[in-house]
Amino acid sequence: MLQKRKRCGKAFSLCPEL
């Protein structure tokens, strides 16, 4: 999740990968 965290930032909910 740390790798995706850099791409999505603080918008985990907005992240399509999640």
N, CA, C and O of each residue as an XYZ file, in Angstrom:
72
protein
N       0.854     -1.207      0.000
C       0.000      0.000      0.000
C       0.885      1.250      0.000
O       0.449      2.312     -0.445
N       2.102      1.137      0.486
C       2.995      2.319      0.515
C       3.300      2.782     -0.904
O       3.406      3.982     -1.156
N       3.442      1.841     -1.831
C       3.753      2.231     -3.212
C       2.593      3.005     -3.827
O       2.800      3.998     -4.525
N       1.390      2.551     -3.568
C       0.221      3.234     -4.126
C      -0.013      4.569     -3.405
O      -0.562      5.516     -3.967
N       0.421      4.607     -2.148
C       0.204      5.817     -1.349
C       0.839      7.038     -2.041
O       0.284      8.136     -2.009
N       1.997      6.833     -2.660
C       2.669      7.965     -3.335
C       1.853      8.440     -4.533
O       1.789      9.638     -4.809
N       1.238      7.515     -5.233
C       0.444      7.898     -6.428
C      -0.874      8.561     -6.019
O      -1.230      9.626     -6.524
N      -1.581      7.920     -5.107
C      -2.890      8.463     -4.703
C      -2.750      9.579     -3.666
O      -3.644     10.415     -3.538
N      -1.661      9.602     -2.940
C      -1.514     10.627     -1.899
C      -2.421     10.325     -0.721
O      -2.418      9.203     -0.216
N      -3.190     11.293     -0.278
C      -4.098     11.050      0.865
C      -5.491     10.664      0.380
O      -6.399     10.453      1.185
N      -5.656     10.573     -0.931
C      -6.983     10.225     -1.463
C      -7.057      8.732     -1.763
O      -7.212      8.341     -2.920
N      -6.949      7.903     -0.744
C      -7.004      6.448     -0.953
C      -8.356      6.052     -1.549
O      -8.425      5.170     -2.405
N      -9.415      6.696     -1.101
C     -10.758      6.357     -1.598
C     -10.875      6.700     -3.081
O     -11.565      6.010     -3.832
N     -10.192      7.778     -3.500
C     -10.284      8.188     -4.903
C      -9.386      7.329     -5.784
O      -9.504      7.346     -7.009
N      -8.488      6.577     -5.151
C      -7.571      5.738     -5.929
C      -8.333      4.588     -6.580
O      -8.966      3.800     -5.877
N      -8.288      4.473     -7.914
C      -8.979      3.390     -8.630
C      -8.321      2.033     -8.374
O      -8.983      0.997     -8.427
N      -7.015      2.047     -8.096
C      -6.325      0.773     -7.852
C      -6.867      0.115     -6.589
O      -6.978     -1.110     -6.535
N      -7.204      0.902     -5.578
C      -7.720      0.333     -4.331
C      -9.164     -0.079     -4.555
O      -9.811     -0.586     -3.639
